[in-house]
Amino acid sequence: MLTANTKIDNNLIVGKVEPRIFGTLVEQLGRGIYGGLYDPKSSFADEDGFRKDVLKLVKELGITTVRWPGGNFVSGYRWEDGVGPQDLRPRRLDLAWHSTETNKFGLHEMEHWLKKAGNLELMLALNMDTRGLQSALDLLEYANIPGGTKLSDERIANGEKEPFNIRLFCLGNEMDGKWQLGHLDAIEYAKKINRVAAGMRQIEPDLELIGCGSSNHGMKTFGEWEDTLMKYAYDEIDLLSCHAYYHTDPGELDTFLGSAADMDRFISEIVSCIDAAKALAKSKHIVNISFDEWNVWYQGSEPSRVPEGIDNWPVAPHLLEDVYSVTDAVVVGDFLITLLKHADRVKAASIAQLVNVIGPIMAPENAEAYRQTTFYPFAETARLAKNGKVLKEISNIPNLENKKYGTISMVDSVSVQCKDGSLAIFAVNRSIKDSISYQICLPEKENYSNILSAMTLHDKDPLAKNTVNNPNRVVLKNNESIRLNKEANMIAINLPEDSWTVINIK
């Protein structure tokens, strides 16, 4: 068995873990909302048509923010379509996913669902492609002004006396992507940001606005897009978005397990772009990162999103319903480790998506919702790390040679001083063949005496999955190998190959 060791230094704080890091994206896509969050005809629905089984799992998952209504969908969305009496709302073509949008689920339904899910925060995405300034101003008046104006009074007439008080807005979605309806180049987009941001802040100066960074690390315009956007609109945005999806090819699990190394480099390079722009602008304003789309997504394995036949515009079709394996969950756990390691600059993040559509929760039409394998690392990380402080680690870890991502560490880990005073350690073994004995020197001047939990996600079959017929095939299991040496102030634990582990001590 190989060995690795890490020393945790609680004198060096990387950053606070903002609750917003544990957000999600919910898009009007496939069965993400219709059949996921909202399904009035389901036997699992409550009086508002929301699936109670999904709400229960969302609370367990630990979600804090919801980015909505997209995603690509937002670039053709008219928010007015989703307010007012449901039976009077128009049906529209959704060009992003070649579907029909019924608009039965709109702003009021989302706000009501957020309350039922635990008073979650809305990260509202604005249509910056086919719409812009006036639409944003109208939406802000409708949602946030207490009353006494045309649009705020319409909200009241539609059943919501109190304003929604939305504070966090995405200024578009993946604006660098030519697949985006109404795609703009970097200069056009930056100038549009200036106009929209200035107008919105004439209504409410303290809004938090997110500008669109590169859609992924491999975009040909990556870096150049950020430089241009920052040059023209640095002082208008508070956060810059990052998006990244990864998947494995057959027989390439070892390569796939290094995916978080790419995410780590992506974040570091975005930080460099932001800080260079700050220096050039001679600005005191600080821009941080919203990694508001990330996940494992098997894009190449899905059929075309455009069904055959130009007249085929289905309502809530089965799209992008990936079923995740053990290795997928390990990689998701590693993405969370990476986000935490950059807690000084990553201030918001959204796993994409939540239910049915590439999500940690599956809601079958005629069966109770269940946890995908990816549910477990997210829920445990959110439970322990939220509002904690990330501590500096000094590590001596064997390396792996990854044919896609180069030389990477065999073990990736992060330590968090939790809000309750305990210590949480999250670790991934990226090797597909070797287990490792992981020794951790605990922070000095701390007297840890109790192992609260030590759990590992691992299976002899790395492709094992949870399904509707076997929803508990893959779960977290106690790791009985952990040992606490109080005299040496250290712990040791065995990390199986291709595994994610969480340790909580106090």
Secondary structure, DSSP 8 states (H G I E B T S, - for coil): -EEEEEEEEEEEEEEE--GGGGEEE--SSTTSTBTTTB-TTSTTB-TTSBBHHHHHHHHHHT--EEEES-SGGGGG--GGGGSS-GGGS--EEETTTTEEE---S-HHHHHHHHHHTTS-EEEEEE--SS--HHHHHHHHHHHH--SSSHHHHHHHHTT--S-----EEEE-S-TT-TTSTT---HHHHHHHHHHHHHHHHHH-TT-EEEE---SSTT-TTTTHHHHHHHHHHGGG-SEEEEEEEE---TT-HHHHTTHHHHHHHHHHHHHHHHHHHHHHHT-----EEEEEEEEE--GGGS--SS-SSTT---SS--------BHHHHHHHHHHHHHHHHTTTTEEEEEEE-SBSSS-SEE--TTS--EE-TTHHHHHHHHHHHTT-EEEEEEEE--EEEETTTEEEESEEEEEEE-TTS-EEEEEEE--SS--EEEEEE--TT-----EEEEEEE--SSTT-B-BTTBTTSS--EE-TT-EEETTTTEEEEEE-SSEEEEEEE-
